[in-house]
Structures are given as C-alpha cells and as structure tokens.
Amino acid sequence: MSFKHHVFFCLNQRSNGEECCEQHNAFALFEYAKNRVKELALSGPGKTRINKAGCLDRCADGPVMVVYPEGVWYTFVDTEDVEEIIQSHLIQGRPVERLQLV
C-alpha cells in the first residue's frame, strides 16, 4: 500500500435539488483537511492522501468521508470535527466513534 491512510471526501453535487454532500459545505471541509494534513507533514507516500470522491451513496448522512484501509465512514459538520478526525484517527490511530456512520 502506498498510503497509511487514504481519505475520500464525497463532493457530489445534484442539480435536481436532492440532498447531497456539497449542500453541507463538503468542499470547504475537504480543503481544510487537505491543507491541515500538509501543515502537519502527514501527506505524501507512506502517509496520508486526501482525495475528492463522487457520490458515496450516503447523501442523507452528508457530508461524508471514508478512511481506508480501515473502511471507517464519518459524517462531520465543521472544521472542529474534521480536526478531531485528523488528530484522533489519522495521527493516533483511534477512530472517532461519535462521528462514525454505521
């Protein structure tokens, strides 16, 4: 595996007005995570990769991200939630239970 963690943020947009992650500030939170991981020197080969994703089919739970290889699905509302995922899951290896989707 080329990355310790591979994080996918759903950035799906629906033009028909149906619920989607982009309606919940997903792009700004993706950008926050990408920049923060770089600031913390967590990005690059063997480390963490933050990626955009199309629809992850959990629109009603949005915004949504999934962290691999663990396959942990999260929902979040602001930068504080994303920061908690970075600090706890990506750095300390402890998934954030309160933000997990089941």
N, C-alpha and C positions, 0 to 999 in steps of 0.2 A: 504494500500500500504506500502511495506516495505522500499521504497526509495522515496525521494523527487524528484530526477531526475534519470532516467535510460538512459544512453547514449550508443548507439550502433554504432561502427565504422565498416564499411564494409572493410574486409580484403581479399576479394575474389581475387583469382589468376586464370588466364586462361592460360592453357598450349598451346592453339592453336594460341596465339599471338593477340587475340582480346583484345580490350580496357578493362581494369579492374582497380579497385582502387589500388591494390598493385603496379601497374606501376607508381603510383603517390606518393610514399613514405608513404602510408597509415599506415603501421605497425609502423614506427618510430614516426609518429604523434599520433597514438594510445598510444604508450609507453609514450610519452611526457605527454599526457592528464592524463593517469593513475598515473604517478609519481607526476605530479603537483597537482592533486586533493588530493593525500595523503599528500603532503607537506603542503597544505593549510588546512588540517584537515577537508576536505569536504567529505571524504569517510566513508562508514560504514552504518549500519542500520539507516533508517530515514534520510539519507543524500543522497549522490550521488554514483552511481555504474557505472563504465566504463566497457563496455563489447565488446568483439570481435563479429562480425557477419559475416556470409557468404554473399552471393550476396544479395544486397538490390534492385537490378534491376534498378539501375541508373548509370550504368557503364560509359556512355559518360559524365556524370557530375562529375566524381570522382576526388579526393577522396570524399567520402560521409559519413556523420554521421547523426543520427536522435536522438533527445532528447525527451523522454517521461516523464511525461504524456502529455505534450503539443503537441507532434507529429510534432515538428519543424525539418525540414530537412535542412542540411547545406552542403556546399562544402567549401573547405579551401585549402590553398597551402603551408602554413608553420606554424611554432610554434607561430608566432605572431597572426595569425588568430585563432588558437586553444586557445591561451591565452585570446584573446578578447571574445571568446565564453564562456570560463570559468568565466571570470570576469563579463561580462555583463549578460549572461543568467543564469548561474548556481549560481552565488553569488547575483546579483542584481535583477534577475527575468525579465530582459529585453532582449528579443531575438535580435540578431544582424541581422538587416534587409539586410545589404549589402552582407551577406554571405548565405542568405536563398535561397533554391531551391523552386520553385513553380511548 
